[in-house]
Amino acid sequence: MEHFSSEQKETGMRPGLRAFLGTVLGIALFFTAALVMGDEFTQTIASKTLATFDDSANNANWIVQGSKYATQGFPQMQLVHAWPEALYGKNRDNKPLFALGVHGKFDRKSYNYIEMIPAAKDSSGKLQPQGIPIPGRVKSINMWVWGANYNYTLDAHIRDYQGIDHVLHLGSLLFAGWRDLGAAISGAIPQSRPYIPKYAGLELTKLVIWTAPDEKVDDFYFFIDEITVITDLFETRFDGEDLADPVTLNSLWQQGTK
């Protein structure tokens, strides 16, 4: 004879049946959440290049500026015919490979910094800050950096769809020659929203070199090349997705009748 507790008598449910129904309910809730948050379970991973600096016409649009102790006329920036051999070897074919170079000088030691800001020319031909859009839902960012064994560090700033900047610490520049530096993108940085269109991409807004307060700063160089991201390009398709595109929606709205 089976014995039931008072709770089981009140519900009229056997222990095994209740456990089974609990499992079924748990599975149903899981798949419901997966459908609701479908765009968070993406699956098309790819490597994308944000800047190579090899096409001088399209990659020279950067602004460089230093903190208050920068020597007059510095920092300076230009493209130079240089590259990491780990990527391109000796370049015996003499391909037009370039890196972004910065020449820095400060009048005194401190927590000095140099900002490298991607930009675009306005209607008057003047450079204005303009972030580099990052495709997909980015997982990590990497770049090749040439260091001269100074005790400096490199940060990357990325901006989310709410206009909030997030700082990624890429690492120390206390090494000699080219090295691949990178950082993972925290899941706390939003790359989607609950409303259509759900995708809300990030953009790279600047790179920042920081000097240690006791390090030499009176004359130095560093170089950057091949800024890339590992990103997820998958997006859930749905019926009527054309209406989520602002350009298409605006065109259809203008053509509509009132």
Backbone as numpy.savetxt, mean C-alpha at the origin, in Angstrom:
# Nx Ny Nz CAx CAy CAz Cx Cy Cz
-33.54 -46.98 30.46 -34.38 -45.79 30.46 -33.51 -44.55 30.46
-33.85 -43.57 29.61 -33.09 -42.33 29.54 -33.56 -41.38 30.63
-32.62 -40.64 31.18 -32.94 -39.65 32.20 -32.67 -38.25 31.65
-33.60 -37.34 31.82 -33.49 -35.99 31.29 -33.41 -35.00 32.44
-32.67 -33.94 32.24 -32.63 -32.88 33.23 -33.91 -32.07 33.13
-34.11 -31.20 34.13 -35.31 -30.37 34.11 -35.34 -29.47 32.89
-34.12 -28.99 32.45 -34.05 -28.11 31.26 -34.44 -28.89 30.02
-33.96 -30.14 29.95 -34.28 -30.97 28.79 -35.75 -31.32 28.76
-36.36 -31.51 29.98 -37.79 -31.82 30.02 -38.60 -30.63 29.54
-38.14 -29.42 29.92 -38.87 -28.23 29.50 -38.79 -28.01 28.00
-37.63 -28.27 27.42 -37.48 -28.04 25.98 -37.95 -29.22 25.17
-38.01 -30.39 25.82 -38.41 -31.58 25.09 -37.40 -31.99 24.05
-36.08 -31.68 24.23 -35.04 -31.94 23.23 -33.98 -32.85 23.81
-33.64 -33.89 23.09 -32.61 -34.81 23.53 -31.22 -34.16 23.37
-30.22 -34.55 24.20 -28.89 -33.96 24.12 -28.25 -34.10 22.74
-28.36 -35.30 22.13 -27.74 -35.51 20.83 -28.37 -34.65 19.75
-29.69 -34.51 19.80 -30.39 -33.71 18.81 -30.02 -32.24 18.95
-29.90 -31.78 20.20 -29.54 -30.39 20.42 -28.13 -30.09 19.90
-27.21 -31.01 20.11 -25.84 -30.82 19.61 -25.82 -30.80 18.09
-26.62 -31.68 17.47 -26.68 -31.72 16.01 -27.22 -30.42 15.45
-28.32 -29.92 16.05 -28.91 -28.68 15.57 -27.96 -27.50 15.79
-27.20 -27.54 16.89 -26.22 -26.48 17.14 -25.15 -26.46 16.07
-24.70 -27.66 15.64 -23.69 -27.75 14.59 -24.23 -27.22 13.27
-25.47 -27.62 12.93 -26.09 -27.15 11.70 -26.23 -25.63 11.70
-26.64 -25.08 12.85 -26.80 -23.64 12.96 -25.46 -22.93 12.79
-24.42 -23.50 13.39 -23.10 -22.90 13.27 -22.63 -22.87 11.83
-22.83 -23.97 11.09 -22.43 -24.02 9.69 -23.22 -23.02 8.87
-24.51 -22.91 9.14 -25.35 -21.97 8.40 -24.90 -20.54 8.63
-24.56 -20.21 9.88 -24.09 -18.86 10.19 -22.78 -18.57 9.50
-21.91 -19.60 9.43 -20.60 -19.40 8.77 -20.79 -19.05 7.31
-21.62 -19.83 6.61 -21.81 -19.58 5.17 -22.58 -18.29 4.93
-23.46 -17.92 5.85 -24.16 -16.64 5.73 -23.17 -15.49 5.82
-22.25 -15.60 6.80 -21.22 -14.55 6.94 -20.33 -14.50 5.72
-20.01 -15.67 5.16 -19.16 -15.71 3.97 -19.82 -15.03 2.79
-21.15 -15.19 2.69 -21.86 -14.55 1.59 -21.93 -13.04 1.80
-22.18 -12.64 3.04 -22.28 -11.21 3.33 -20.94 -10.52 3.15
-19.86 -11.18 3.60 -18.53 -10.60 3.54 -17.72 -11.23 2.42
-18.39 -11.58 1.34 -17.74 -12.32 0.27 -16.49 -11.68 -0.27
-16.47 -10.35 -0.36 -15.31 -9.68 -0.92 -14.09 -9.74 -0.02
-14.29 -10.18 1.25 -13.15 -10.31 2.14 -12.45 -11.65 1.93
-13.09 -12.60 1.26 -12.51 -13.91 1.01 -12.07 -13.97 -0.45
-11.04 -13.19 -0.79 -10.60 -13.06 -2.17 -9.49 -14.03 -2.49
-9.14 -14.17 -3.79 -8.29 -15.30 -4.13 -7.38 -15.09 -5.34
-7.34 -13.92 -5.93 -6.49 -13.70 -7.09 -5.29 -12.85 -6.69
-4.20 -13.50 -6.28 -3.01 -12.80 -5.78 -2.06 -12.52 -6.95
-1.56 -11.28 -7.01 -0.66 -10.88 -8.10 0.34 -9.86 -7.59
1.46 -9.75 -8.30 2.46 -8.72 -8.03 2.25 -7.59 -9.02
2.16 -6.36 -8.53 1.94 -5.20 -9.38 3.01 -4.14 -9.09
3.50 -3.51 -10.14 4.52 -2.47 -10.00 3.87 -1.10 -9.93
4.23 -0.33 -8.90 3.72 1.04 -8.76 4.64 2.04 -9.43
5.96 1.79 -9.40 6.92 2.69 -10.03 8.21 1.94 -10.30
8.75 2.07 -11.54 10.03 1.46 -11.88 11.11 2.51 -12.09
10.71 3.74 -12.44 11.61 4.87 -12.72 12.39 4.68 -14.02
12.09 3.63 -14.78 12.81 3.40 -16.02 12.30 4.28 -17.16
11.04 4.65 -17.11 10.47 5.55 -18.10 10.51 6.96 -17.52
11.55 7.71 -17.85 11.76 9.01 -17.23 10.61 9.98 -17.49
9.91 9.79 -18.59 8.81 10.70 -18.91 7.65 10.55 -17.93
7.47 9.32 -17.42 6.31 9.06 -16.57 6.65 8.87 -15.10
7.93 8.76 -14.77 8.28 8.44 -13.40 9.14 9.50 -12.71
9.34 10.65 -13.35 10.15 11.70 -12.75 9.32 12.68 -11.94
8.02 12.45 -11.87 7.14 13.39 -11.19 7.06 13.10 -9.70
8.10 13.50 -9.00 8.15 13.38 -7.54 8.62 14.70 -6.96
8.11 15.01 -5.79 8.54 16.20 -5.04 9.41 15.74 -3.89
10.52 16.42 -3.66 11.39 16.10 -2.52 11.50 17.33 -1.63
11.39 17.11 -0.33 11.51 18.22 0.61 12.07 17.70 1.93
12.83 18.57 2.61 13.46 18.19 3.86 12.90 18.94 5.05
13.29 18.50 6.25 12.86 19.16 7.47 13.66 20.45 7.70
13.43 21.12 8.80 13.87 22.52 8.96 15.39 22.72 8.97
16.18 21.70 9.29 17.62 21.87 9.32 18.29 21.51 7.99
17.51 21.31 6.94 18.08 20.98 5.63 18.95 22.14 5.14
20.12 21.79 4.62 21.01 22.81 4.05 20.33 23.47 2.86
20.56 24.76 2.69 19.91 25.48 1.59 20.23 24.82 0.25
19.21 24.62 -0.54 19.38 23.97 -1.84 19.26 22.47 -1.79
19.03 21.90 -0.61 18.90 20.46 -0.45 17.60 20.16 0.29
17.10 18.93 0.11 17.64 17.81 -0.67 17.42 17.99 -2.17
18.21 17.27 -2.93 18.09 17.26 -4.39 17.66 15.87 -4.84
16.93 15.82 -5.95 16.42 14.55 -6.46 16.58 14.50 -7.97
16.95 13.32 -8.49 16.97 13.11 -9.94 17.04 11.62 -10.24
16.70 11.28 -11.47 16.84 9.90 -11.93 18.29 9.66 -12.34
18.82 8.50 -11.96 20.20 8.15 -12.30 20.22 6.77 -12.96
21.18 6.58 -13.83 21.31 5.31 -14.55 21.94 4.27 -13.63
21.10 3.69 -12.76 21.55 2.70 -11.78 20.41 1.71 -11.53
20.74 0.53 -10.99 19.74 -0.51 -10.81 20.30 -1.58 -9.87
19.42 -2.34 -9.20 19.88 -3.48 -8.39 20.21 -4.67 -9.28
21.42 -5.17 -9.19 21.83 -6.30 -10.02 21.05 -7.57 -9.70
20.51 -7.65 -8.49 19.70 -8.82 -8.13 18.48 -8.93 -9.04
18.04 -7.80 -9.61 16.90 -7.81 -10.52 17.30 -7.89 -11.99
18.34 -7.13 -12.38 18.65 -6.96 -13.79 20.04 -7.46 -14.20
20.79 -8.01 -13.25 22.14 -8.45 -13.59 23.03 -7.26 -13.92
24.00 -7.48 -14.81 24.95 -6.43 -15.18 24.40 -5.48 -16.24
23.21 -5.80 -16.79 22.60 -4.98 -17.84 23.58 -4.77 -19.00
24.09 -5.88 -19.51 25.08 -5.80 -20.59 24.48 -5.24 -21.88
23.16 -5.29 -22.00 22.51 -4.71 -23.19 22.30 -3.20 -23.04
22.72 -2.67 -21.93 22.62 -1.23 -21.67 21.19 -0.72 -21.84
20.24 -1.42 -21.24 18.85 -0.98 -21.28 18.69 0.29 -20.44
17.71 1.11 -20.75 17.52 2.37 -20.02 16.92 2.14 -18.63
17.74 1.64 -17.73 17.30 1.37 -16.37 17.69 2.54 -15.47
16.74 3.02 -14.68 16.99 4.17 -13.82 16.48 3.90 -12.41
17.06 4.61 -11.46 16.60 4.61 -10.08 16.39 6.06 -9.65
15.58 6.25 -8.64 15.33 7.58 -8.11 16.38 7.89 -7.04
17.21 8.89 -7.30 18.28 9.23 -6.38 18.00 10.51 -5.60
18.46 10.54 -4.35 18.31 11.72 -3.50 19.66 12.05 -2.88
20.03 13.33 -2.96 21.25 13.85 -2.34 20.82 14.74 -1.18
21.19 14.34 0.04 20.75 15.06 1.22 21.89 15.72 1.98
21.58 16.86 2.58 22.51 17.55 3.48 21.69 18.28 4.54
22.15 18.20 5.80 21.54 18.94 6.88 22.62 19.71 7.64
22.24 20.82 8.22 23.19 21.68 8.92 23.51 21.20 10.33
22.67 20.33 10.87 22.92 19.81 12.22 22.26 18.46 12.38
22.79 17.69 13.32 22.20 16.39 13.63 20.90 16.59 14.40
19.95 15.72 14.13 18.65 15.79 14.80 17.80 14.64 14.26
16.53 14.63 14.60 15.60 13.73 13.93 15.18 14.40 12.62
16.13 14.49 11.69 15.85 15.08 10.39 15.08 14.10 9.52
14.39 14.62 8.52 13.70 13.74 7.58 13.69 14.34 6.19
13.56 13.45 5.22 13.38 13.82 3.81 12.13 13.12 3.31
11.22 13.89 2.69 10.00 13.33 2.14 10.09 13.27 0.62
9.72 12.13 0.06 9.62 11.94 -1.38 8.15 11.71 -1.70
7.55 12.65 -2.41 6.10 12.67 -2.59 5.76 12.50 -4.06
5.00 11.46 -4.43 4.58 11.33 -5.83 3.67 12.50 -6.21
3.80 12.96 -7.44 3.09 14.17 -7.85 2.66 14.08 -9.31
1.89 15.05 -9.72 1.45 15.19 -11.11 1.40 16.66 -11.43
1.59 17.01 -12.70 1.59 18.41 -13.11 0.15 18.91 -13.27
-0.09 20.11 -12.74 -1.40 20.72 -12.91 -1.47 21.44 -14.25
-2.54 22.20 -14.49 -2.73 22.86 -15.78 -1.65 23.89 -16.10
-0.97 24.38 -15.07 0.10 25.36 -15.29 1.47 24.71 -15.39
1.50 23.38 -15.28 2.77 22.66 -15.38 3.50 22.52 -14.06
2.89 22.95 -12.96 3.51 22.85 -11.64 3.17 21.52 -11.00
4.17 20.92 -10.34 3.95 19.64 -9.69 3.11 19.82 -8.42
2.09 18.98 -8.30 1.24 18.96 -7.11 1.20 17.53 -6.56
1.21 17.37 -5.22 1.14 16.02 -4.65 -0.04 15.23 -5.19
0.21 14.00 -5.58 -0.85 13.11 -6.05 -0.45 11.68 -5.76
-1.20 11.03 -4.89 -0.88 9.67 -4.50 -0.93 8.69 -5.66
-0.19 7.60 -5.54 -0.20 6.54 -6.55 -1.24 5.51 -6.14
-2.30 5.31 -6.93 -3.32 4.31 -6.57 -2.72 2.92 -6.53
-3.11 2.15 -5.55 -2.65 0.77 -5.41 -3.79 -0.15 -5.84
-3.60 -0.98 -6.87 -4.68 -1.84 -7.35 -4.99 -2.97 -6.37
-6.25 -3.38 -6.34 -6.65 -4.52 -5.53 -6.59 -4.23 -4.04
-6.69 -5.31 -3.27 -6.60 -5.23 -1.82 -5.19 -5.67 -1.44
-4.37 -4.69 -1.14 -2.93 -4.92 -1.03 -2.57 -5.71 0.22
-1.62 -6.64 0.07 -1.13 -7.47 1.17 0.20 -6.97 1.71
1.06 -6.48 0.83 2.38 -6.00 1.25 2.93 -5.06 0.20
3.91 -4.25 0.62 4.59 -3.33 -0.28 6.09 -3.52 -0.13
6.80 -3.47 -1.27 8.26 -3.67 -1.28 8.91 -2.66 -2.21
10.17 -2.38 -1.95 10.96 -1.55 -2.86 12.43 -1.85 -2.64
13.22 -1.64 -3.69 14.66 -1.81 -3.61 15.27 -0.48 -3.20
16.13 -0.53 -2.19 16.75 0.67 -1.64 18.26 0.48 -1.57
18.99 1.51 -2.01 20.45 1.50 -1.91 20.85 2.31 -0.68
21.51 1.62 0.25 21.95 2.29 1.48 23.45 2.45 1.52
23.92 3.44 2.28 25.36 3.71 2.41 25.82 3.49 3.86
25.11 2.63 4.58 25.47 2.24 5.95 25.27 3.37 6.96
24.32 4.26 6.67 23.95 5.28 7.64 22.82 4.77 8.52
22.76 5.28 9.73 21.71 4.87 10.67 20.44 5.68 10.40
19.82 5.38 9.27 18.57 6.01 8.88 17.49 4.93 8.79
16.24 5.35 8.73 15.13 4.42 8.54 14.21 4.93 7.43
13.45 4.02 6.85 12.55 4.36 5.74 11.12 3.99 6.09
10.20 4.93 5.89 8.77 4.70 6.08 8.02 4.92 4.77
6.91 4.23 4.62 5.99 4.48 3.51 4.65 4.89 4.10
4.03 5.90 3.50 2.72 6.36 3.96 1.67 5.95 2.92
0.62 5.31 3.38 -0.49 4.95 2.51 -1.78 5.55 3.08
-2.68 5.93 2.18 -3.92 6.61 2.58 -5.12 5.73 2.24
-6.05 5.60 3.18 -7.25 4.81 2.91 -8.37 5.68 2.36
-9.51 5.06 2.08 -10.60 5.79 1.41 -11.22 6.86 2.30
-10.94 6.82 3.61 -11.46 7.83 4.52 -10.52 9.03 4.64
-9.39 8.98 3.90 -8.44 10.08 3.95 -7.45 9.98 5.09
-7.38 8.83 5.75 -6.47 8.64 6.88 -5.16 8.04 6.39
-4.04 8.64 6.78 -2.72 8.13 6.42 -2.24 7.10 7.44
-1.65 6.03 6.94 -1.09 4.98 7.78 0.40 4.86 7.46
1.22 4.74 8.49 2.67 4.68 8.33 3.15 3.24 8.40
3.86 2.81 7.35 4.45 1.48 7.31 5.96 1.60 7.50
6.51 0.91 8.46 7.94 0.97 8.73 8.64 -0.10 7.88
9.37 0.36 6.86 10.03 -0.57 5.94 11.36 -1.08 6.48
11.97 -0.33 7.40 13.18 -0.85 8.01 14.34 0.13 8.02
15.47 -0.38 8.51 16.69 0.43 8.65 17.47 0.48 7.34
18.19 1.59 7.15 19.09 1.73 6.00 20.55 1.53 6.41
20.75 0.87 7.55 22.10 0.62 8.05 22.68 -0.61 7.35
22.91 -0.46 6.04 23.49 -1.53 5.23 24.16 -0.89 4.02
24.94 -1.67 3.31 25.67 -1.16 2.14 25.12 -1.80 0.87
24.80 -0.96 -0.14 24.33 -1.47 -1.41 22.82 -1.62 -1.47
22.38 -2.41 -2.46 20.95 -2.59 -2.69 20.37 -3.66 -1.77
19.17 -3.40 -1.28 18.45 -4.36 -0.46 16.95 -4.18 -0.68
16.22 -5.30 -0.65 14.77 -5.27 -0.82 14.13 -5.07 0.55
13.44 -3.95 0.73 12.75 -3.65 1.99 11.24 -3.71 1.76
10.53 -4.14 2.78 9.08 -4.25 2.61 8.35 -4.29 3.93
7.02 -4.23 3.85 6.16 -4.29 5.04 4.83 -4.89 4.65
4.24 -5.63 5.58 2.91 -6.18 5.38 1.86 -5.11 5.69
0.71 -5.21 5.05 -0.38 -4.28 5.29 -1.30 -4.87 6.35
-1.47 -4.15 7.43 -2.30 -4.63 8.53 -3.75 -4.78 8.11
-4.40 -5.80 8.63 -5.82 -5.98 8.36 -6.67 -4.89 8.98
-6.07 -4.10 9.88 -6.81 -3.00 10.50 -6.95 -1.80 9.56
-6.18 -1.80 8.47 -6.29 -0.72 7.49 -7.44 -1.05 6.54
-8.50 -0.26 6.51 -9.68 -0.61 5.69 -9.40 -0.51 4.20
-9.84 -1.55 3.48 -9.74 -1.55 2.02 -11.09 -1.88 1.38
-12.13 -1.83 2.18 -13.48 -2.03 1.66 -14.45 -1.34 2.60
-15.67 -1.17 2.12 -16.72 -0.55 2.91 -17.98 -1.39 2.79
-18.95 -1.20 3.67 -20.14 -2.05 3.63 -21.09 -1.74 2.49
-20.89 -0.60 1.82 -21.83 -0.19 0.78 -21.21 -0.37 -0.61
-22.04 -0.48 -1.61 -21.59 -0.62 -2.99 -21.18 0.76 -3.52
-20.01 0.89 -4.19 -19.06 -0.20 -4.42 -18.24 -0.50 -3.17
-18.07 -1.79 -2.86 -17.39 -2.19 -1.63 -15.89 -1.93 -1.69
-15.31 -2.12 -2.87 -13.86 -1.93 -2.98 -13.48 -0.48 -2.71
-12.49 -0.28 -1.85 -12.01 1.06 -1.51 -10.49 0.98 -1.41
-9.82 1.22 -2.53 -8.38 1.00 -2.61 -7.55 2.02 -1.84
-6.31 1.65 -1.60 -5.34 2.53 -0.94 -4.52 3.27 -1.98
-3.76 4.27 -1.52 -2.82 4.95 -2.39 -1.55 5.27 -1.62
-0.42 5.20 -2.34 0.87 5.55 -1.75 1.03 7.07 -1.83
1.19 7.73 -0.67 1.24 9.19 -0.65 2.65 9.75 -0.47
3.55 9.02 0.18 4.92 9.50 0.29 5.83 8.46 0.92
7.14 8.65 0.70 8.19 7.89 1.35 8.97 8.86 2.21
9.39 8.42 3.40 10.07 9.32 4.33 11.32 8.64 4.88
12.46 9.32 4.73 13.73 8.90 5.33 13.92 9.67 6.63
14.15 8.96 7.73 14.44 9.57 9.02 15.89 9.32 9.39
16.57 10.35 9.93 17.94 10.19 10.39 17.96 10.04 11.91
18.84 9.17 12.41 19.02 9.05 13.86 19.68 10.33 14.37
19.36 10.76 15.60 19.86 12.06 16.08 21.36 12.13 16.27
22.04 10.99 16.34 23.49 11.00 16.52 24.24 10.59 15.26
23.54 10.50 14.13 24.17 10.04 12.89 24.64 11.22 12.04
25.66 10.98 11.26 26.20 11.96 10.31 25.14 12.32 9.27
24.98 13.62 8.99 23.94 14.05 8.05 24.40 15.14 7.11
25.69 15.45 7.07 26.15 16.61 6.31 26.29 16.37 4.82
26.26 15.08 4.38 26.40 14.81 2.94 26.15 13.33 2.69
25.05 12.97 2.06 24.75 11.56 1.84 23.85 11.40 0.62
23.83 10.17 0.09 22.99 9.80 -1.05 22.23 8.52 -0.70
21.07 8.36 -1.29 20.39 7.06 -1.30 19.54 6.97 -2.56
19.18 5.74 -2.92 18.47 5.50 -4.17 17.34 4.50 -3.93
16.28 4.65 -4.72 15.10 3.79 -4.61 14.72 3.29 -6.00
14.31 2.03 -6.09 13.90 1.46 -7.37 12.82 0.41 -7.15
12.02 0.17 -8.19 11.06 -0.93 -8.24 10.15 -0.99 -7.01
9.21 -0.07 -6.94 8.20 -0.11 -5.88 7.08 -1.04 -6.34
6.86 -2.11 -5.61 5.87 -3.12 -6.00 4.96 -3.47 -4.83
3.83 -4.08 -5.15 2.93 -4.57 -4.11 2.50 -5.99 -4.46
2.21 -6.77 -3.42 1.50 -8.04 -3.58 0.05 -7.75 -3.21
-0.85 -8.03 -4.14 -2.23 -7.59 -3.95 -3.22 -8.63 -4.44
-4.42 -8.53 -3.96 -5.50 -9.45 -4.31 -6.47 -8.73 -5.24
-6.58 -9.20 -6.48 -7.36 -8.50 -7.50 -8.79 -9.03 -7.65
-9.15 -10.07 -6.89 -10.47 -10.67 -7.05 -11.55 -9.76 -6.47
-12.65 -9.64 -7.22 -13.83 -8.93 -6.73 -15.07 -9.75 -7.06
-15.97 -9.86 -6.10 -17.20 -10.61 -6.32 -18.08 -9.90 -7.35
-18.53 -10.64 -8.36 -19.41 -10.08 -9.39 -20.86 -10.18 -8.91
-21.68 -9.24 -9.34 -23.08 -9.28 -8.97 -23.92 -8.65 -10.07
-25.19 -9.02 -10.09 -26.12 -8.52 -11.09 -26.35 -7.02 -10.86
-26.07 -6.22 -11.88 -26.24 -4.78 -11.76 -24.99 -4.05 -11.32
-23.83 -4.71 -11.45 -22.60 -4.10 -10.96 -22.22 -2.84 -11.74
-22.74 -2.69 -12.97 -22.45 -1.48 -13.75 -22.93 -0.23 -13.04
-24.00 -0.38 -12.26 -24.55 0.77 -11.54 -23.68 1.19 -10.37
-22.68 0.37 -10.05 -21.75 0.71 -8.96 -20.60 1.57 -9.47
-20.45 1.65 -10.79 -19.38 2.46 -11.36 -19.86 3.91 -11.45
-19.17 4.84 -10.77 -19.64 6.24 -10.75 -19.78 6.86 -12.13
-18.86 6.55 -13.06 -18.93 7.12 -14.40 -20.16 6.61 -15.13
-20.36 5.30 -15.09 -21.52 4.71 -15.75 -22.82 5.21 -15.13
-22.85 5.25 -13.80 -24.06 5.69 -13.12 -24.40 7.14 -13.46
-23.40 7.99 -13.51 -23.64 9.40 -13.84 -24.17 9.54 -15.26
-23.58 8.74 -16.20 -24.04 8.80 -17.58 -25.50 8.35 -17.71
-25.83 7.24 -17.03 -27.20 6.74 -17.09 -28.16 7.71 -16.43
-27.71 8.34 -15.36 -28.57 9.29 -14.65 -28.87 10.51 -15.52
-27.86 10.96 -16.26 -28.05 12.11 -17.14 -28.98 11.78 -18.29
-28.97 10.51 -18.72 -29.82 10.09 -19.83 -31.24 9.77 -19.39
-31.45 9.65 -18.09 -32.78 9.27 -17.59 -33.82 10.35 -17.80
-35.03 9.99 -17.55 -36.15 10.95 -17.69 -36.64 11.34 -16.31
-37.15 12.56 -16.23 -37.65 13.08 -14.96 -39.17 13.22 -15.01
